[in-house]
């Protein structure tokens, strides 16, 4: 895809024991207003009927797509490895990963392709997500405003310093760039997003953000984030120890290094409710006491505020 012109998009449905909801996901792909779609289902050794359901559905609906396939594995390897299998099988210029229980809005691919075409430098794009459960939909979630309209280095710092988030279900990724970067880090079996965000921004790429929702994100008892919160946070902490801290130390970013050390400590203690500080004032006092970067950020904010007041007073 030269200059992000329109081409085939590979929708990669990432499944594991997704039988109760996967038809909803597949139907949402079929309903896409964008015509040129390749459909890949990559399954991580499901123990239910997910693979059979997907194969039967694809056999009935294959005429809708430029190509279809189901990728299976005899061993459960985790989410990042499952995504990498889908990435390697995909032949489209862009990849839209979607979990086997989430739902694409009908114009999801069309809107993401249009955004990519109007932002030719973009290789990594994210829109918004609409969380929903059996009680209904909630307010859409977007990437933190601190990540928008910034350089890759500023995004890298914001991801670490401010713990900014990017809604992973809404990611739209240029295959050639993702593949050249080595895809997803398979060392962390249920954490595919955070290592990718750090890798992307550290290697000089920016995330671009579409300010509209493109995916409905299902929350249910069987989902990873609801069933294994501690396991997820444990792997994020391990990634921080394995990759982030050595990287910051090597690049002599000592304030950010210490900030991450303090963050890791507070997260570990929060799990035992030792440092679960609900009072905002007490929490800020804690950061002021132990984190020099907090003082730097506070100084910059106060300086900016005073400069604005001065300009208004003298202007």
Number of C-alpha atoms within 10 A of each C-alpha: 14 9 12 20 13 16 15 19 27 29 25 27 26 25 25 23 19 24 20 13 16 24 18 16 19 24 15 18 27 20 15 18 14 18 16 19 23 22 26 25 30 28 27 23 20 18 12 13 13 22 25 12 15 24 16 10 14 22 11 10 14 16 10 18 16 15 16 20 19 18 16 18 13 9 9 16 16 18 23 23 22 28 27 19 21 26 27 11 17 24 17 22 19 30 25 23 22 26 24 26 26 25 26 27 19 18 18 24 27 18 19 25 22 13 18 25 17 13 14 12 13 20 21 22 21 24 26 24 28 23 17 17 13 8 6 8 13 13 9 16 18 20 22 16 11 14 23 14 13 15 15 19 15 17 25 23 18 17 20 20 18 12 11 16 19 22 18 19 23 29 24 28 25 20 24 17 16 19 14 8 13 11 21 24 20 18 16 20 17 20 23 22 20 19 20 18 21 18 20 21 20 17 12 12 20 25 24 23 25 17 11 17 20 26 26 23 26 20 16 14 10 12 13 14 15 12 12 14 10 13 15 18 18 17 16 20 19 15 18 19 15 11 14 19 19 13 15 16 14 11 10 11 12 14 17 20 22 18 20 23 15 15 18 18 13 16 17 17 13 13 13 9 11 11 15 13 14 8 8 9 9 11 14 12 10 13 16 14 11 13 18 15 19 17 14 12 12 13 12 11 12 12 12 12 11 12 12 12 12 11 9 9 8 7 6
